[in-house]
């Protein structure tokens, strides 16, 4: 079974509080998948996960950039 952008983005959002590093990885994967599908809703959800995950990892600039996408 192939992973969808929506499932990867949703998983990334769920992971942010517990494991921001893995959340960022899943969010980046979801963005790639969403661009390929294309799925703008999943892409937006992935950026919503990547922003706080980046912030939690100490990369404020990357977090803000993700949230502005």
For each residue, the residues with C-beta under 8 A, 3 or more apart:
1:
2:
3: 7 8 29 33
4: 7 8 33 37 39 42
5: 8 9 30 31 33 34 36 37 39 42 43 46
6: 9 10 30 39 41 42 45
7: 3 4 10 11
8: 3 4 5 11 12 26 27 29 30 33 42 46
9: 5 6 12 13 26 27 30 34 42 43 45 46 48 49
10: 6 7 13 14 45
11: 7 8 14 15 26
12: 8 9 15 16 23 24 26 27 30 45 46 49 50 53
13: 9 10 16 23 45 48 49
14: 10 11 23
15: 11 12 18 19 20 22 23 26 49 53
16: 12 13 20 23 49 52 53 56
17: 20
18: 15
19: 15 22 23
20: 15 16 17 23 24 52 53 54 56 57
21: 24 25 53 57
22: 15 19 25 26
23: 12 13 14 15 16 19 20 26 27 49 50 52 53
24: 12 20 21 27 28 49 50 53 54 57
25: 21 22 28 29
26: 8 9 11 12 15 22 23 29 30 49
27: 8 9 12 23 24 30 31 46 47 49 50 53 66
28: 24 25 31 32 46 50
29: 3 8 25 26 32 33
30: 5 6 8 9 12 26 27 33 34 42 43 45 46 49
31: 5 27 28 34 35 43 46 47 50
32: 28 29 35 36
33: 3 4 5 8 29 30 36 37 39 42
34: 5 9 30 31 37 38 39 40 42 43 46
35: 31 32 38 43
36: 5 32 33
37: 4 5 33 34 42
38: 34 35 43
39: 4 5 6 33 34 42 43
40: 34 43 44
41: 6 44 45
42: 4 5 6 8 9 30 33 34 37 39 45 46
43: 5 9 30 31 34 35 38 39 40 46 47 69
44: 40 41 47 48 69
45: 6 9 10 12 13 30 41 42 48 49
46: 5 8 9 12 27 28 30 31 34 42 43 49 50
47: 27 31 43 44 50 51 66 67 69
48: 9 13 44 45 51 52 67
49: 9 12 13 15 16 23 24 26 27 30 45 46 52 53
50: 12 23 24 27 28 31 46 47 53 54 62 63 66
51: 47 48 54 55 63 64 66 67
52: 16 20 23 48 49 55 56 63
53: 12 15 16 20 21 23 24 27 49 50 56 57 63
54: 20 24 50 51 57 59 60 62 63 66
55: 51 52 58 59 60 63
56: 16 20 52 53
57: 20 21 24 53 54
58: 55
59: 54 55 62 63
60: 54 55 63 64
61: 64 65
62: 50 54 59 65 66
63: 50 51 52 53 54 55 59 60 66 67
64: 51 60 61 67 68
65: 61 62 68 69
66: 27 47 50 51 54 62 63 69
67: 47 48 51 63 64
68: 64 65
69: 43 44 47 65 66
